[in-house]
Amino acid sequence: MLRVLAVDDEEPALSELLYLLDQDPRVGSVLPALEATEALRTLGRAVDGGTEAVDVVFLDINMPGLSGLELARLLGGFTAPPLIVFVTAHEDFAVRAFDLKAVDYLLKPLRKERFAEAVRRVAELTHAGQGPRAHPAAPPTAGQVPVELGGVTRFVPVADIDYAEAHGDYARLHTRRGSHLVRVPLSTLEEQWRTHGFVRIHRSHLVALTRIEELRLDGGNLTVRVGGRVLPVSRRNARELRDLLARRATGTAARVR
């Protein structure tokens, strides 16, 4: 049974969180805290491996004083850190949350099915004896990229990706059906996908050459249109991109003849 610490500075939100946790049969005990410092005191009293040790912290982000992100960073320094599930009304912190090796990121208002999925993931990791730093994302394969969708790992073909966008040590993959955040740096994707026809056009963008719909020079600034979105091309990458597009056009003309 899971031992849980629930942290939220708003009493109604904390009450809802406690109710959902109480309804889940995988949860044994739940400790509430209305602020991060109270949460630290609670965790400080816990004995590693003892009956009071906490398995997971369900944690709000925007709190007065110490924020949820700052608390999670402190917990990461523990000898045996608890797993972290962020519960927030804001989408903006997702990349930083996963930088801190969060197991999940739940958006308010909470949905019962989505909440249950987060508890399931925590239960599986706890049963396997894994902490947050022992749960890295799977690396990209030659022709596919594993992505997490609702707790299920699915494989997106590289051929379906229009472009990849840098998010620190992460990358957001853009396809015609949507986007996916993966724990892989853009530099790693650049190296692995060179043979798949991807080219770096900017420090923040890696683009599939065959998906470039338009190349435009406007006021000295070069841009490309990919998947309906206009992306900047840095001066450093402009010459290589022009050469590759010219070769591609020449090759297409040769095939037509």
C-alpha positions in Angstrom: 0.0 0.0 0.0 1.3 3.4 -0.9 2.2 6.0 1.7 1.4 9.4 0.3 2.0 13.1 1.2 -0.4 15.5 -0.3 0.7 19.2 -0.5 -1.5 22.1 -1.6 -1.9 25.6 0.0 -5.6 25.8 -1.0 -7.8 23.9 1.4 -10.6 23.0 -1.1 -7.9 21.7 -3.6 -6.2 19.7 -0.8 -9.6 18.2 0.3 -10.3 17.1 -3.2 -6.8 15.5 -3.5 -7.3 13.7 -0.2 -10.7 12.4 -1.3 -9.4 11.0 -4.5 -6.4 9.4 -2.7 -8.7 7.9 -0.1 -10.9 6.3 -2.8 -8.0 4.5 -4.4 -7.4 1.0 -3.0 -3.6 1.2 -3.8 -3.2 4.0 -1.3 -2.7 3.0 2.4 -2.1 6.2 4.3 -2.2 9.9 3.4 -0.5 12.8 5.2 -1.8 16.4 4.3 0.3 19.6 4.2 -0.9 23.1 3.4 2.6 24.4 2.7 6.0 23.3 1.5 7.7 23.9 4.9 5.1 21.8 6.6 5.7 19.0 4.0 9.5 19.2 4.8 8.9 18.8 8.5 6.6 15.8 7.8 9.2 14.1 5.6 12.0 15.0 8.0 10.2 12.9 10.7 10.0 9.9 8.4 12.5 7.2 8.7 14.0 5.8 5.5 12.5 2.4 5.0 10.4 2.6 8.1 6.6 2.5 8.6 6.4 6.3 8.3 8.5 6.6 5.1 6.6 8.4 2.3 6.5 6.7 -1.2 5.2 9.6 -3.2 4.4 13.3 -2.9 1.4 14.8 -4.7 2.5 18.3 -5.0 1.0 21.7 -6.0 3.4 24.1 -7.8 2.2 27.7 -7.1 2.5 28.1 -3.3 3.6 31.0 -1.1 7.1 30.8 0.2 8.7 27.7 -1.1 7.2 26.6 -4.4 6.5 23.0 -5.4 9.3 23.0 -7.9 11.8 24.2 -5.2 10.5 21.6 -2.8 10.9 18.9 -5.4 14.5 20.0 -6.0 15.2 19.7 -2.3 13.6 16.3 -2.1 15.8 15.1 -5.0 18.8 15.5 -2.6 17.4 13.0 -0.1 19.2 9.7 0.3 15.9 7.9 -0.7 13.8 10.6 -2.4 10.1 10.0 -2.7 8.4 9.9 -6.1 6.9 13.2 -7.2 3.5 13.8 -8.9 2.8 17.5 -9.7 -0.8 18.7 -9.4 -1.3 22.2 -10.8 -3.6 24.4 -12.8 -0.8 25.6 -15.0 0.7 23.9 -18.1 3.7 26.2 -18.2 5.8 24.2 -15.7 5.7 20.8 -17.4 9.2 20.9 -18.8 10.8 22.0 -15.5 8.7 19.4 -13.7 10.0 16.5 -15.8 13.5 17.9 -15.5 13.1 17.1 -11.8 12.2 13.5 -12.8 8.5 13.8 -11.9 6.5 10.6 -12.4 3.5 12.5 -13.7 2.0 16.0 -14.2 -1.7 16.4 -13.5 -3.7 19.4 -14.5 -6.6 20.8 -12.4 -9.5 20.3 -12.4 -8.5 16.7 -11.7 -10.2 13.9 -13.7 -10.7 10.6 -11.8 -9.5 8.4 -14.7 -6.4 10.5 -15.2 -5.7 10.6 -11.5 -6.0 6.9 -11.2 -3.5 6.4 -14.0 -1.0 8.5 -12.1 -1.5 6.4 -9.0 -1.1 3.3 -11.1 2.3 4.5 -12.4 3.5 5.3 -8.9 2.4 1.9 -7.6 4.3 0.1 -10.4 7.5 2.1 -9.7 7.2 1.6 -6.0 6.6 -2.1 -6.4 9.7 -2.4 -8.7 11.8 -0.5 -6.1 12.5 2.4 -8.5 12.9 6.0 -7.5 12.4 9.0 -9.8 16.0 9.0 -10.9 15.8 5.4 -11.9 12.9 6.0 -14.3 14.4 7.6 -17.5 12.6 7.7 -20.7 13.5 5.1 -23.3 16.0 6.2 -25.9 14.9 6.8 -29.5 15.3 3.9 -31.8 16.5 4.0 -35.4 13.1 4.5 -37.0 10.7 5.2 -34.1 10.5 7.3 -30.9 8.9 6.0 -27.7 6.5 8.6 -26.2 4.3 8.5 -23.1 0.6 9.0 -23.7 -1.6 8.6 -20.7 0.8 6.2 -19.0 1.1 4.1 -22.2 4.3 4.0 -24.2 3.6 4.4 -27.9 6.1 4.5 -30.8 5.9 7.4 -33.2 7.6 6.8 -36.6 10.4 9.3 -37.4 8.9 9.5 -40.8 5.7 11.1 -39.3 7.6 14.0 -37.6 7.7 17.4 -39.3 10.1 19.0 -36.9 11.5 18.9 -33.4 11.8 21.8 -31.0 14.3 22.2 -28.2 13.1 22.5 -24.6 16.3 22.4 -22.5 17.3 18.8 -22.2 14.0 17.7 -23.8 12.6 18.0 -27.3 9.0 18.5 -28.5 8.2 16.4 -31.6 5.6 18.0 -33.9 3.6 15.7 -36.2 0.4 16.4 -38.2 -1.6 14.8 -35.4 -0.1 16.6 -32.5 3.1 17.0 -30.5 5.0 14.9 -27.9 7.6 15.9 -25.3 10.4 13.4 -25.0 13.4 13.3 -22.6 16.0 13.5 -25.4 18.2 16.6 -26.2 17.8 18.1 -29.7 21.5 17.5 -30.3 21.0 13.7 -29.8 18.2 13.7 -32.3 20.2 15.7 -34.8 23.0 13.1 -34.7 20.6 10.1 -34.9 18.2 11.5 -37.5 20.7 12.9 -40.0 20.3 9.7 -42.1 16.5 10.3 -42.0 16.8 13.6 -43.8 16.6 16.0 -40.8 18.6 19.2 -40.8 19.3 21.7 -38.0 18.0 25.1 -39.1 18.3 26.8 -35.7 19.6 26.1 -32.2 16.0 25.4 -31.3 14.7 23.5 -34.4 15.5 20.3 -36.3 13.4 19.9 -39.5 12.6 17.1 -41.9 13.9 18.4 -45.2 11.0 16.8 -47.1 8.4 18.6 -45.0 9.7 22.1 -45.9 6.9 23.8 -47.8 8.4 27.2 -48.3 11.7 29.0 -48.0 11.4 32.8 -47.7 13.9 35.7 -47.3 12.3 38.8 -45.8 14.3 41.8 -44.6 17.5 39.7 -44.5 15.9 37.0 -42.3 15.5 33.5 -43.7 12.5 31.4 -42.6 10.9 28.1 -43.6 7.3 27.0 -43.5 6.9 23.5 -42.0 3.6 21.9 -41.1 1.8 25.2 -41.5 4.2 27.0 -39.0 6.9 29.5 -39.9 10.3 28.7 -38.3 13.4 30.9 -38.3 16.6 29.9 -39.9 19.8 31.0 -38.3 22.6 32.6 -40.4 24.9 29.8 -39.2 22.6 27.1 -40.7 21.3 29.0 -43.8 24.0 28.0 -46.2 23.8 24.3 -45.4 20.0 24.4 -45.7 20.1 26.2 -49.1 22.7 23.6 -50.4 20.6 20.7 -49.2 17.4 22.1 -50.8 19.2 22.8 -54.0 20.5 19.2 -54.1 17.1 17.9 -53.3 15.5 19.9 -56.2 18.2 18.8 -58.6 17.7 15.2 -57.6 13.9 15.5 -58.1 14.4 17.0 -61.6 16.8 14.2 -62.6 14.3 11.6 -61.5 11.5 13.3 -63.5 13.6 13.3 -66.7 
